[in-house]
Amino acid sequence: MKTKNNQNPIVKIKKRIYITAAIYGLIASLLILFIIFFCLKTIKKNSEELVAGKSSIAFLENQVSEIEKFKNNYQSYEPNFNKINQLYVDQKNPVDLFKFLEKEASFYKIKSTVILSKNSLSQNSQSINFEISIQGGFLDALNFLEKIETGPYLIKIKNLTIRKATENNIPKKSMSEIIEANFSIEAFIN
């Protein structure tokens, strides 16, 4: 019996040592797994930032090369830029637009009156508005409208009203063919 009791405390000590070693081993394993997980998470984040940085650098290099190509080919693009600039009305001096409207009105034998709208005088506006009154034949008026809408300026026709002309200053025999039209145009400025 003595041997069992002697072995029993040794066995108990061995069990405690194994249990303590197992607990420390488990804690060490969890600590190592936590450190590995944290390191992997940091590596993944840094890798994503690196890939994003490389993509950004590649995009910027591509943009720089496109700008260089544009600079080298600017001479070939310049006539198109000039044509685009001519689409816009000069805000300070819209005389060319008025000349164009008068020329087209005389071509289609239409009487026209052009008035600058009061609400188009704001500083931040990107367009100038004009009120136009015309008097002439119906087909001539439609052709005039089509011509100014498809003409050399970037304009939009708005608020069109057409009515039969009044009897003032119009011979009676052509009265049925004559109309009066009022509309506004929005001319875009540069």
DARA-V640400 format. One line per field, one symbol per residue. phi: phi as a letter, one per 20 degrees, with the letter a starting at -180 (. if undefined). psi: psi as a letter, one per 30 degrees, with the letter a starting at -180 (. if undefined). burial: I if it has 16 or more other C-alpha atoms within 10 Angstrom, else O. Layout:
phi = ???
psi = ???
burial = ???
This chain:
phi = .fffffffffffffffffffffffffffffffffffffffffffffffffffffffffffffffffffffffdggfeggffffffffeeffebefffffffffffffeldeccdcffffeeffefdbddcdcdcbrfffffffffffffdffdeccecleccbfffffmcfffdgfeecdccbdcddedd
psi = feeeeeeeeeeeeeeeeeeeeeeeeeeeeeeeeeeeeeeeeeeeeeeeeeeeeeeeeeeeeeeeeeeeeeeegeeffeeeeeeeeffkkjefigeeeeeeeeeeeeeghkklkkkkkeggglegkglkkkkkklkaleeeeeeeeeefegafljlkklhkkklkklfkgkkefgeffklkkklkkjkkl.
burial = OOOOOOOOOOOOOOOOOOOOOOOOOOOOOOOOOOOOOOOOOOOOOOOOOOOOOOOOOOOOOOOOOOOOOOOOOOOOOOOOOOOOOOIIIIOOOOOOIOOOIIOIIOOIOIOIOIOOOOOIOOOOOOIIIIIIIIIIIIOIIOOIIOOIOOOIIIIOIOOOOOOIIOOOOOOOOOIOOIIIIIIIIIIIIO
